[in-house]
Amino acid sequence: MTETALVELALEARKNSYSPYSGFQVGAALLSRSGKAYTGCNIENASYSPTNCAERTAFFKAVSEGEREFTAIAIVGGTRQAGAADFCAPCGVCRQVMAEFCDPERFQIILGNERLEYKVYSLAELLPESFGKESFLPDCEEEDLQ
Ligand code: THU
């Protein structure tokens, strides 16, 4: 799947954003290694802290469907009024969730906008010196984490 196609899926997912409190609408499209795309939007809550970001919605949908390996995520966001005009970077919590499942050097984070422009970062660029399972399970093999 092309970067543009993934951005288009994220723009489509953004339409489902439930964000009555912030008015900031985010969409994401996560590509699994198997080639399937999982979309997500942000889902807010009157109590605020249960709010889930678009990126994590996509990840949790995918992992709950049995996916564990991912190659890229496209993210679009912006206010209800402005639309997805500017690039929207993932929050720190979402970067940490990406770090749980993705190769820092190879996983691509595609920031897109409604003009279908995009820029691409690796996870390592956006989350350097990250805390991961190797930090406290140094001798752990990948199959032990299944
Ligand atoms: N938001 C996301 O969905 N993803 C991000 O990476 C940044 C923030 C959402 C959370 C909240 O619903 C709204 O944007 C404003 O913070």
Backbone and ligand atoms as CSV (ligand in chain L), in Angstrom:
chain,resi,resn,atom,element,x,y,z
A,1,MET,N,N,0.846,-1.206,0.000
A,1,MET,CA,C,0.000,0.000,0.000
A,1,MET,C,C,0.879,1.255,0.000
A,2,THR,N,N,0.487,2.256,-0.779
A,2,THR,CA,C,1.299,3.474,-0.856
A,2,THR,C,C,1.056,4.364,0.370
A,3,GLU,N,N,1.981,5.293,0.585
A,3,GLU,CA,C,1.826,6.273,1.671
A,3,GLU,C,C,0.534,7.062,1.479
A,4,THR,N,N,0.273,7.457,0.232
A,4,THR,CA,C,-0.926,8.260,-0.057
A,4,THR,C,C,-2.200,7.491,0.265
A,5,ALA,N,N,-2.229,6.215,-0.087
A,5,ALA,CA,C,-3.417,5.403,0.193
A,5,ALA,C,C,-3.646,5.288,1.697
A,6,LEU,N,N,-2.555,5.185,2.443
A,6,LEU,CA,C,-2.688,5.078,3.906
A,6,LEU,C,C,-3.179,6.407,4.498
A,7,VAL,N,N,-2.699,7.518,3.947
A,7,VAL,CA,C,-3.181,8.837,4.397
A,7,VAL,C,C,-4.674,8.984,4.088
A,8,GLU,N,N,-5.074,8.497,2.932
A,8,GLU,CA,C,-6.510,8.575,2.568
A,8,GLU,C,C,-7.369,7.781,3.548
A,9,LEU,N,N,-6.885,6.618,3.961
A,9,LEU,CA,C,-7.627,5.818,4.947
A,9,LEU,C,C,-7.705,6.553,6.288
A,10,ALA,N,N,-6.615,7.218,6.660
A,10,ALA,CA,C,-6.610,7.977,7.920
A,10,ALA,C,C,-7.604,9.142,7.848
A,11,LEU,N,N,-7.668,9.791,6.698
A,11,LEU,CA,C,-8.628,10.898,6.528
A,11,LEU,C,C,-10.063,10.386,6.639
A,12,GLU,N,N,-10.313,9.223,6.112
A,12,GLU,CA,C,-11.643,8.619,6.189
A,12,GLU,C,C,-11.981,8.286,7.651
A,13,ALA,N,N,-11.008,7.731,8.362
A,13,ALA,CA,C,-11.219,7.365,9.777
A,13,ALA,C,C,-11.452,8.605,10.632
A,14,ARG,N,N,-10.799,9.702,10.272
A,14,ARG,CA,C,-10.955,10.952,11.042
A,14,ARG,C,C,-12.416,11.408,11.074
A,15,LYS,N,N,-13.176,11.047,10.058
A,15,LYS,CA,C,-14.587,11.446,10.000
A,15,LYS,C,C,-15.378,10.844,11.153
A,16,ASN,N,N,-14.868,9.747,11.745
A,16,ASN,CA,C,-15.570,9.110,12.860
A,16,ASN,C,C,-15.097,9.621,14.219
A,17,SER,N,N,-14.172,10.581,14.215
A,17,SER,CA,C,-13.659,11.114,15.484
A,17,SER,C,C,-14.801,11.536,16.410
A,18,TYR,N,N,-14.713,11.055,17.650
A,18,TYR,CA,C,-15.679,11.496,18.667
A,18,TYR,C,C,-14.925,12.436,19.605
A,19,SER,N,N,-15.030,13.722,19.340
A,19,SER,CA,C,-14.203,14.693,20.063
A,19,SER,C,C,-14.987,15.956,20.401
A,20,PRO,N,N,-16.105,15.795,21.147
A,20,PRO,CA,C,-16.941,16.962,21.462
A,20,PRO,C,C,-16.284,17.935,22.434
A,21,TYR,N,N,-15.254,17.480,23.166
A,21,TYR,CA,C,-14.658,18.341,24.198
A,21,TYR,C,C,-13.527,19.192,23.649
A,22,SER,N,N,-12.666,18.578,22.848
A,22,SER,CA,C,-11.549,19.360,22.293
A,22,SER,C,C,-11.877,19.903,20.907
A,23,GLY,N,N,-12.754,19.237,20.196
A,23,GLY,CA,C,-12.998,19.636,18.810
A,23,GLY,C,C,-11.831,19.319,17.898
A,24,PHE,N,N,-10.859,18.563,18.410
A,24,PHE,CA,C,-9.674,18.202,17.624
A,24,PHE,C,C,-9.855,16.774,17.110
A,25,GLN,N,N,-9.944,16.664,15.795
A,25,GLN,CA,C,-10.298,15.381,15.189
A,25,GLN,C,C,-9.068,14.713,14.573
A,26,VAL,N,N,-8.835,13.470,14.981
A,26,VAL,CA,C,-7.641,12.753,14.519
A,26,VAL,C,C,-8.060,11.422,13.892
A,27,GLY,N,N,-7.363,11.064,12.837
A,27,GLY,CA,C,-7.568,9.767,12.201
A,27,GLY,C,C,-6.226,9.088,11.998
A,28,ALA,N,N,-6.235,7.758,12.038
A,28,ALA,CA,C,-4.995,7.003,11.836
A,28,ALA,C,C,-5.299,5.761,11.012
A,29,ALA,N,N,-4.297,5.313,10.271
A,29,ALA,CA,C,-4.400,4.050,9.535
A,29,ALA,C,C,-3.080,3.312,9.708
A,30,LEU,N,N,-3.183,2.138,10.296
A,30,LEU,CA,C,-2.017,1.330,10.677
A,30,LEU,C,C,-1.913,0.135,9.735
A,31,LEU,N,N,-0.731,-0.053,9.158
A,31,LEU,CA,C,-0.531,-1.143,8.203
A,31,LEU,C,C,0.210,-2.290,8.877
A,32,SER,N,N,-0.381,-3.474,8.849
A,32,SER,CA,C,0.277,-4.640,9.441
A,32,SER,C,C,1.207,-5.259,8.406
A,33,ARG,N,N,2.156,-6.063,8.903
A,33,ARG,CA,C,3.092,-6.703,7.988
A,33,ARG,C,C,2.350,-7.624,7.008
A,34,SER,N,N,1.212,-8.140,7.452
A,34,SER,CA,C,0.427,-9.017,6.574
A,34,SER,C,C,-0.277,-8.236,5.457
A,35,GLY,N,N,-0.212,-6.878,5.530
A,35,GLY,CA,C,-0.771,-6.065,4.445
A,35,GLY,C,C,-2.149,-5.516,4.717
A,36,LYS,N,N,-2.686,-5.801,5.919
A,36,LYS,CA,C,-4.026,-5.320,6.233
A,36,LYS,C,C,-3.929,-3.977,6.967
A,37,ALA,N,N,-4.855,-3.075,6.652
A,37,ALA,CA,C,-4.862,-1.759,7.311
A,37,ALA,C,C,-5.947,-1.723,8.384
A,38,TYR,N,N,-5.587,-1.167,9.530
A,38,TYR,CA,C,-6.526,-0.990,10.643
A,38,TYR,C,C,-6.640,0.503,10.909
A,39,THR,N,N,-7.853,1.004,10.925
A,39,THR,CA,C,-8.026,2.440,11.120
A,39,THR,C,C,-8.454,2.749,12.550
A,40,GLY,N,N,-8.310,4.017,12.930
A,40,GLY,CA,C,-8.750,4.449,14.252
A,40,GLY,C,C,-9.006,5.944,14.274
A,41,CYS,N,N,-9.820,6.351,15.231
A,41,CYS,CA,C,-10.046,7.783,15.460
A,41,CYS,C,C,-9.924,8.044,16.957
A,42,ASN,N,N,-9.808,9.310,17.323
A,42,ASN,CA,C,-9.792,9.610,18.757
A,42,ASN,C,C,-11.207,9.539,19.316
A,43,ILE,N,N,-11.293,9.054,20.539
A,43,ILE,CA,C,-12.584,8.846,21.203
A,43,ILE,C,C,-12.489,9.496,22.582
A,44,GLU,N,N,-13.176,10.620,22.730
A,44,GLU,CA,C,-13.072,11.380,23.976
A,44,GLU,C,C,-14.138,10.946,24.979
A,45,ASN,N,N,-14.020,11.503,26.188
A,45,ASN,CA,C,-14.924,11.121,27.277
A,45,ASN,C,C,-15.167,12.328,28.167
A,46,ALA,N,N,-16.384,12.423,28.707
A,46,ALA,CA,C,-16.737,13.538,29.583
A,46,ALA,C,C,-15.804,13.622,30.786
A,47,SER,N,N,-15.250,12.482,31.170
A,47,SER,CA,C,-14.316,12.431,32.293
A,47,SER,C,C,-12.861,12.663,31.843
A,48,TYR,N,N,-12.680,13.001,30.595
A,48,TYR,CA,C,-11.398,13.379,29.970
A,48,TYR,C,C,-10.339,12.275,29.927
A,49,SER,N,N,-9.904,11.757,31.092
A,49,SER,CA,C,-8.748,10.848,31.059
A,49,SER,C,C,-9.005,9.532,30.321
A,50,PRO,N,N,-10.230,9.042,30.212
A,50,PRO,CA,C,-10.413,7.820,29.409
A,50,PRO,C,C,-10.251,8.029,27.910
A,51,THR,N,N,-10.034,9.239,27.486
A,51,THR,CA,C,-9.869,9.536,26.050
A,51,THR,C,C,-8.813,8.643,25.408
A,52,ASN,N,N,-9.146,8.119,24.242
A,52,ASN,CA,C,-8.177,7.299,23.505
A,52,ASN,C,C,-7.797,8.003,22.210
A,53,CYS,N,N,-6.501,8.076,21.968
A,53,CYS,CA,C,-6.035,8.691,20.724
A,53,CYS,C,C,-6.333,7.788,19.516
A,54,ALA,N,N,-6.359,8.406,18.354
A,54,ALA,CA,C,-6.618,7.679,17.107
A,54,ALA,C,C,-5.596,6.559,16.876
A,55,GLU,N,N,-4.338,6.864,17.159
A,55,GLU,CA,C,-3.278,5.890,16.896
A,55,GLU,C,C,-3.451,4.653,17.769
A,56,ARG,N,N,-3.763,4.883,19.037
A,56,ARG,CA,C,-3.928,3.739,19.937
A,56,ARG,C,C,-5.197,2.964,19.610
A,57,THR,N,N,-6.224,3.662,19.170
A,57,THR,CA,C,-7.425,2.937,18.734
A,57,THR,C,C,-7.049,1.965,17.628
A,58,ALA,N,N,-6.278,2.441,16.658
A,58,ALA,CA,C,-5.869,1.575,15.535
A,58,ALA,C,C,-5.011,0.407,16.027
A,59,PHE,N,N,-4.044,0.696,16.900
A,59,PHE,CA,C,-3.185,-0.371,17.424
A,59,PHE,C,C,-3.989,-1.402,18.202
A,60,PHE,N,N,-4.879,-0.936,19.050
A,60,PHE,CA,C,-5.596,-1.889,19.904
A,60,PHE,C,C,-6.596,-2.706,19.084
A,61,LYS,N,N,-7.166,-2.102,18.072
A,61,LYS,CA,C,-8.014,-2.885,17.169
A,61,LYS,C,C,-7.180,-3.999,16.523
A,62,ALA,N,N,-6.010,-3.632,16.019
A,62,ALA,CA,C,-5.176,-4.592,15.279
A,62,ALA,C,C,-4.665,-5.706,16.190
A,63,VAL,N,N,-4.151,-5.328,17.344
A,63,VAL,CA,C,-3.592,-6.346,18.252
A,63,VAL,C,C,-4.698,-7.275,18.729
A,64,SER,N,N,-5.868,-6.714,18.948
A,64,SER,CA,C,-6.986,-7.555,19.399
A,64,SER,C,C,-7.496,-8.484,18.296
A,65,GLU,N,N,-7.069,-8.199,17.073
A,65,GLU,CA,C,-7.413,-9.096,15.948
A,65,GLU,C,C,-6.292,-10.090,15.673
A,66,GLY,N,N,-5.255,-10.056,16.518
A,66,GLY,CA,C,-4.178,-11.038,16.378
A,66,GLY,C,C,-2.932,-10.531,15.695
A,67,GLU,N,N,-2.887,-9.257,15.309
A,67,GLU,CA,C,-1.704,-8.705,14.637
A,67,GLU,C,C,-0.648,-8.317,15.679
A,68,ARG,N,N,0.613,-8.546,15.337
A,68,ARG,CA,C,1.701,-8.145,16.234
A,68,ARG,C,C,2.814,-7.385,15.506
A,69,GLU,N,N,2.776,-7.414,14.183
A,69,GLU,CA,C,3.870,-6.787,13.428
A,69,GLU,C,C,3.320,-5.740,12.476
A,70,PHE,N,N,3.976,-4.583,12.486
A,70,PHE,CA,C,3.459,-3.449,11.723
A,70,PHE,C,C,4.577,-2.765,10.958
A,71,THR,N,N,4.210,-2.167,9.830
A,71,THR,CA,C,5.229,-1.514,9.008
A,71,THR,C,C,5.077,0.007,8.959
A,72,ALA,N,N,3.855,0.516,9.118
A,72,ALA,CA,C,3.665,1.968,8.982
A,72,ALA,C,C,2.343,2.404,9.598
A,73,ILE,N,N,2.300,3.687,9.964
A,73,ILE,CA,C,1.021,4.280,10.390
A,73,ILE,C,C,0.916,5.667,9.770
A,74,ALA,N,N,-0.258,5.983,9.242
A,74,ALA,CA,C,-0.516,7.346,8.758
A,74,ALA,C,C,-1.400,8.047,9.787
A,75,ILE,N,N,-1.111,9.309,10.033
A,75,ILE,CA,C,-1.845,10.086,11.037
A,75,ILE,C,C,-2.248,11.423,10.419
A,76,VAL,N,N,-3.507,11.799,10.610
A,76,VAL,CA,C,-3.971,13.128,10.184
A,76,VAL,C,C,-4.770,13.732,11.330
A,77,GLY,N,N,-4.706,15.029,11.483
A,77,GLY,CA,C,-5.463,15.651,12.570
A,77,GLY,C,C,-5.595,17.142,12.398
A,78,GLY,N,N,-6.571,17.681,13.093
A,78,GLY,CA,C,-6.792,19.126,13.077
A,78,GLY,C,C,-8.145,19.438,13.688
A,79,THR,N,N,-8.385,20.695,13.944
A,79,THR,CA,C,-9.659,21.078,14.560
A,79,THR,C,C,-10.809,20.879,13.571
A,80,ARG,N,N,-11.999,20.809,14.145
A,80,ARG,CA,C,-13.210,20.656,13.321
A,80,ARG,C,C,-13.273,21.790,12.291
A,81,GLN,N,N,-12.908,22.999,12.729
A,81,GLN,CA,C,-12.987,24.166,11.842
A,81,GLN,C,C,-11.891,24.164,10.769
A,82,ALA,N,N,-10.680,23.888,11.197
A,82,ALA,CA,C,-9.544,24.010,10.264
A,82,ALA,C,C,-9.393,22.789,9.369
A,83,GLY,N,N,-9.922,21.648,9.811
A,83,GLY,CA,C,-9.708,20.414,9.052
A,83,GLY,C,C,-8.300,19.874,9.276
A,84,ALA,N,N,-7.959,18.886,8.485
A,84,ALA,CA,C,-6.624,18.283,8.623
A,84,ALA,C,C,-5.641,19.045,7.749
A,85,ALA,N,N,-5.480,20.319,8.070
A,85,ALA,CA,C,-4.674,21.196,7.222
A,85,ALA,C,C,-3.178,21.081,7.514
A,86,ASP,N,N,-2.864,20.883,8.791
A,86,ASP,CA,C,-1.449,20.831,9.196
A,86,ASP,C,C,-1.072,19.410,9.611
A,87,PHE,N,N,0.210,19.151,9.655
A,87,PHE,CA,C,0.669,17.838,10.114
A,87,PHE,C,C,0.425,17.705,11.611
A,88,CYS,N,N,0.049,16.515,12.021
A,88,CYS,CA,C,-0.267,16.245,13.424
A,88,CYS,C,C,0.627,15.104,13.904
A,89,ALA,N,N,1.506,15.400,14.844
A,89,ALA,CA,C,2.454,14.389,15.339
A,89,ALA,C,C,1.822,13.581,16.474
A,90,PRO,N,N,2.205,12.319,16.601
A,90,PRO,CA,C,1.625,11.482,17.657
A,90,PRO,C,C,2.102,11.895,19.049
A,91,CYS,N,N,1.221,11.733,20.024
A,91,CYS,CA,C,1.593,12.083,21.408
A,91,CYS,C,C,2.580,11.052,21.951
A,92,GLY,N,N,3.160,11.372,23.081
A,92,GLY,CA,C,4.176,10.504,23.686
A,92,GLY,C,C,3.643,9.134,24.062
A,93,VAL,N,N,2.423,9.080,24.551
A,93,VAL,CA,C,1.851,7.787,24.947
A,93,VAL,C,C,1.705,6.890,23.713
A,94,CYS,N,N,1.242,7.453,22.624
A,94,CYS,CA,C,1.093,6.662,21.391
A,94,CYS,C,C,2.450,6.215,20.859
A,95,ARG,N,N,3.459,7.058,20.979
A,95,ARG,CA,C,4.803,6.650,20.557
A,95,ARG,C,C,5.265,5.455,21.379
A,96,GLN,N,N,4.957,5.466,22.667
A,96,GLN,CA,C,5.348,4.358,23.536
A,96,GLN,C,C,4.630,3.066,23.134
A,97,VAL,N,N,3.372,3.166,22.766
A,97,VAL,CA,C,2.628,1.978,22.304
A,97,VAL,C,C,3.246,1.450,21.009
A,98,MET,N,N,3.638,2.367,20.117
A,98,MET,CA,C,4.315,1.943,18.885
A,98,MET,C,C,5.595,1.179,19.228
A,99,ALA,N,N,6.321,1.667,20.244
A,99,ALA,CA,C,7.603,1.058,20.611
A,99,ALA,C,C,7.421,-0.373,21.110
A,100,GLU,N,N,6.266,-0.690,21.625
A,100,GLU,CA,C,6.008,-2.051,22.119
A,100,GLU,C,C,5.983,-3.070,20.975
A,101,PHE,N,N,5.511,-2.628,19.816
A,101,PHE,CA,C,5.265,-3.580,18.734
A,101,PHE,C,C,6.110,-3.354,17.477
A,102,CYS,N,N,6.802,-2.232,17.394
A,102,CYS,CA,C,7.404,-1.873,16.096
A,102,CYS,C,C,8.915,-1.743,16.159
A,103,ASP,N,N,9.541,-2.091,15.063
A,103,ASP,CA,C,10.984,-1.923,14.925
A,103,ASP,C,C,11.295,-0.431,14.818
A,104,PRO,N,N,12.082,0.115,15.747
A,104,PRO,CA,C,12.293,1.572,15.772
A,104,PRO,C,C,12.915,2.145,14.498
A,105,GLU,N,N,13.768,1.347,13.850
A,105,GLU,CA,C,14.441,1.867,12.649
A,105,GLU,C,C,13.563,1.732,11.406
A,106,ARG,N,N,12.690,0.730,11.402
A,106,ARG,CA,C,11.957,0.440,10.162
A,106,ARG,C,C,10.510,0.905,10.150
A,107,PHE,N,N,9.916,1.040,11.330
A,107,PHE,CA,C,8.510,1.451,11.360
A,107,PHE,C,C,8.390,2.912,10.912
A,108,GLN,N,N,7.502,3.143,9.955
A,108,GLN,CA,C,7.361,4.479,9.379
A,108,GLN,C,C,6.148,5.205,9.948
A,109,ILE,N,N,6.357,6.411,10.403
A,109,ILE,CA,C,5.267,7.248,10.903
A,109,ILE,C,C,5.028,8.337,9.859
A,110,ILE,N,N,3.880,8.240,9.217
A,110,ILE,CA,C,3.559,9.123,8.091
A,110,ILE,C,C,2.596,10.195,8.577
A,111,LEU,N,N,3.052,11.426,8.597
A,111,LEU,CA,C,2.176,12.539,8.987
A,111,LEU,C,C,1.596,13.136,7.715
A,112,GLY,N,N,0.270,13.117,7.617
A,112,GLY,CA,C,-0.366,13.571,6.391
A,112,GLY,C,C,-1.294,14.743,6.628
A,113,ASN,N,N,-1.772,15.279,5.524
A,113,ASN,CA,C,-2.801,16.326,5.621
A,113,ASN,C,C,-3.842,16.116,4.520
A,114,GLU,N,N,-4.850,16.998,4.512
A,114,GLU,CA,C,-5.968,16.764,3.592
A,114,GLU,C,C,-5.618,17.074,2.141
A,115,ARG,N,N,-4.474,17.683,1.908
A,115,ARG,CA,C,-4.027,17.879,0.524
A,115,ARG,C,C,-3.214,16.668,0.034
A,116,LEU,N,N,-3.201,15.642,0.863
A,116,LEU,CA,C,-2.474,14.400,0.601
A,116,LEU,C,C,-0.963,14.609,0.541
A,117,GLU,N,N,-0.517,15.686,1.202
A,117,GLU,CA,C,0.927,15.850,1.397
A,117,GLU,C,C,1.295,15.016,2.617
A,118,TYR,N,N,2.543,14.578,2.677
A,118,TYR,CA,C,2.950,13.813,3.861
A,118,TYR,C,C,4.447,13.916,4.077
A,119,LYS,N,N,4.861,13.656,5.321
A,119,LYS,CA,C,6.283,13.492,5.606
A,119,LYS,C,C,6.432,12.263,6.485
A,120,VAL,N,N,7.573,11.609,6.325
A,120,VAL,CA,C,7.764,10.294,6.947
A,120,VAL,C,C,8.923,10.340,7.940
A,121,TYR,N,N,8.664,9.795,9.136
A,121,TYR,CA,C,9.705,9.656,10.159
A,121,TYR,C,C,9.809,8.184,10.554
A,122,SER,N,N,10.974,7.793,11.031
A,122,SER,CA,C,11.063,6.472,11.670
A,122,SER,C,C,10.643,6.646,13.129
A,123,LEU,N,N,10.260,5.532,13.759
A,123,LEU,CA,C,9.932,5.605,15.189
A,123,LEU,C,C,11.158,6.033,15.994
A,124,ALA,N,N,12.334,5.586,15.578
A,124,ALA,CA,C,13.567,5.963,16.280
A,124,ALA,C,C,13.774,7.478,16.273
A,125,GLU,N,N,13.368,8.127,15.204
A,125,GLU,CA,C,13.504,9.591,15.143
A,125,GLU,C,C,12.568,10.283,16.124
A,126,LEU,N,N,11.361,9.731,16.271
A,126,LEU,CA,C,10.362,10.392,17.119
A,126,LEU,C,C,10.402,9.924,18.564
A,127,LEU,N,N,11.073,8.796,18.818
A,127,LEU,CA,C,11.176,8.303,20.199
A,127,LEU,C,C,12.578,7.743,20.450
A,128,PRO,N,N,13.571,8.641,20.494
A,128,PRO,CA,C,14.936,8.174,20.732
A,128,PRO,C,C,15.106,7.726,22.183
A,129,GLU,N,N,16.069,6.863,22.411
A,129,GLU,CA,C,16.382,6.391,23.781
A,129,GLU,C,C,15.130,5.883,24.484
A,130,SER,N,N,14.346,5.095,23.775
A,130,SER,CA,C,13.055,4.700,24.344
A,130,SER,C,C,13.197,3.616,25.402
A,131,PHE,N,N,12.187,3.527,26.236
A,131,PHE,CA,C,12.101,2.472,27.239
A,131,PHE,C,C,11.317,1.325,26.633
A,132,GLY,N,N,11.927,0.145,26.626
A,132,GLY,CA,C,11.233,-0.994,26.028
A,132,GLY,C,C,11.468,-2.258,26.810
A,133,LYS,N,N,10.981,-3.356,26.276
A,133,LYS,CA,C,11.091,-4.622,27.000
A,133,LYS,C,C,12.542,-5.029,27.236
A,134,GLU,N,N,13.452,-4.632,26.299
A,134,GLU,CA,C,14.868,-4.975,26.510
A,134,GLU,C,C,15.416,-4.319,27.771
A,135,SER,N,N,14.768,-3.214,28.204
A,135,SER,CA,C,15.257,-2.488,29.368
A,135,SER,C,C,15.138,-3.306,30.651
A,136,PHE,N,N,14.105,-4.115,30.736
A,136,PHE,CA,C,13.956,-4.897,31.969
A,136,PHE,C,C,13.857,-6.398,31.746
A,137,LEU,N,N,13.877,-6.800,30.494
A,137,LEU,CA,C,13.930,-8.230,30.179
A,137,LEU,C,C,15.099,-8.444,29.227
A,138,PRO,N,N,16.342,-8.141,29.662
A,138,PRO,CA,C,17.476,-8.122,28.735
A,138,PRO,C,C,17.736,-9.458,28.046
A,139,ASP,N,N,17.432,-10.589,28.711
A,139,ASP,CA,C,17.748,-11.895,28.122
A,139,ASP,C,C,16.541,-12.548,27.480
A,140,CYS,N,N,15.473,-11.757,27.378
A,140,CYS,CA,C,14.222,-12.325,26.909
A,140,CYS,C,C,14.236,-12.513,25.390
A,141,GLU,N,N,13.782,-13.659,24.949
A,141,GLU,CA,C,13.651,-13.916,23.516
A,141,GLU,C,C,12.252,-13.473,23.061
A,142,GLU,N,N,12.160,-13.131,21.780
A,142,GLU,CA,C,10.890,-12.631,21.245
A,142,GLU,C,C,9.746,-13.619,21.502
A,143,GLU,N,N,10.042,-14.939,21.366
A,143,GLU,CA,C,8.962,-15.923,21.535
A,143,GLU,C,C,8.474,-16.030,22.975
A,144,ASP,N,N,9.286,-15.544,23.932
A,144,ASP,CA,C,8.850,-15.576,25.340
A,144,ASP,C,C,7.757,-14.530,25.595
A,145,LEU,N,N,7.627,-13.578,24.698
A,145,LEU,CA,C,6.704,-12.468,24.925
A,145,LEU,C,C,5.346,-12.707,24.282
A,146,GLN,N,N,5.167,-13.863,23.683
A,146,GLN,CA,C,3.906,-14.121,23.004
A,146,GLN,C,C,2.801,-14.296,24.030
L,1,THU,N1,N,-5.055,13.081,19.929
L,1,THU,C1,C,-4.913,11.961,19.144
L,1,THU,O1,O,-5.888,11.286,18.806
L,1,THU,N2,N,-3.650,11.605,18.759
L,1,THU,C2,C,-2.525,12.289,19.092
L,1,THU,O2,O,-1.437,11.820,18.836
L,1,THU,C3,C,-2.639,13.590,19.726
L,1,THU,C4,C,-3.944,13.866,20.390
L,1,THU,C5,C,-6.391,13.454,20.356
L,1,THU,C6,C,-6.676,13.272,21.825
L,1,THU,C7,C,-7.763,14.260,22.068
L,1,THU,O3,O,-9.012,13.658,21.754
L,1,THU,C8,C,-7.505,15.368,21.055
L,1,THU,O4,O,-6.616,14.823,20.099
L,1,THU,C9,C,-6.897,16.609,21.651
L,1,THU,O5,O,-5.775,16.316,22.403
